[in-house]
């Protein structure tokens, strides 16, 4: 997949089959659209093109009033779209100036002048242009003017899936990992550099890797204990993850993400660790003593290891 971050330099394609949207999470609903995009491209002997935006439009349009957290960082989005067989990805910087582009200017400048679209696949509820003024109705009204074929992903197709990025965010924030993963079609992932903490975990027999997500806009699931897979340099390990502010130890305000990798003793400070979330185990809580907390962590590990549904 070839990735472009501006309109300039985008190649001339003989037959471009195009769709656009934020594609946050590249969930099963998105995957259905992309599958259809690839089918059409194969039929027409053309190339698939996805137009997406960064940062998320709501980050810009809300001017800080509503801070949306994304399911995917931009590199994660690129990785998953490439896995699905997309030929070209056009990542357009979303700015306040970009948001002022009229629907007609959006179509002319992006779909026609840059991509030379021959076939556009669009959801019934997709909106674009200033004040979200453009959509399927606008495109159909101007079909003769634009002269590219339009295919609608119908309301029935979208509603039958019952999947949206918003629903996935809500599931993650409520600890409903299984539902989120079901909608995504893959485990939810956090990635970050392993940093040195205060090493309290070592003293109680549960050494942890402290990670800090690379991007501040990445959504962090609900606080608590999770069964996870830890992925380090393409190797995968069984593990459990803690997200919280450690009320038993310090009650600090800053959020901690700590991973205990089972049967593992390597020094991985400074390395990048991925966490694939499998299941929510329990809520975070304050214990009366460090010994009581340690006993509960041991029970958590035993429950995770004993349950084949997690690994």
Secondary structure as UniProt FT lines:
FT   STRAND          2..4
FT   TURN            8..9
FT   STRAND          16..20
FT   TURN            24..25
FT   HELIX           28..44
FT   STRAND          47..54
FT   HELIX           57..61
FT   TURN            62..64
FT   HELIX           74..83
FT   TURN            84..85
FT   STRAND          88..93
FT   TURN            96..97
FT   HELIX           98..100
FT   HELIX           103..106
FT   HELIX           107..114
FT   STRAND          117..123
FT   TURN            124..125
FT   HELIX           130..132
FT   HELIX           136..141
FT   HELIX           143..146
FT   STRAND          149..153
FT   HELIX           155..161
FT   HELIX           165..173
FT   TURN            174..175
FT   HELIX           177..184
FT   STRAND          188..195
FT   HELIX           200..203
FT   TURN            204..205
FT   STRAND          209..213
FT   TURN            216..217
FT   STRAND          224..232
FT   TURN            233..234
FT   STRAND          235..244
FT   TURN            247..250
FT   STRAND          256..261
FT   TURN            262..263
FT   TURN            269..270
FT   STRAND          272..282
FT   HELIX           290..306
FT   TURN            308..310
//
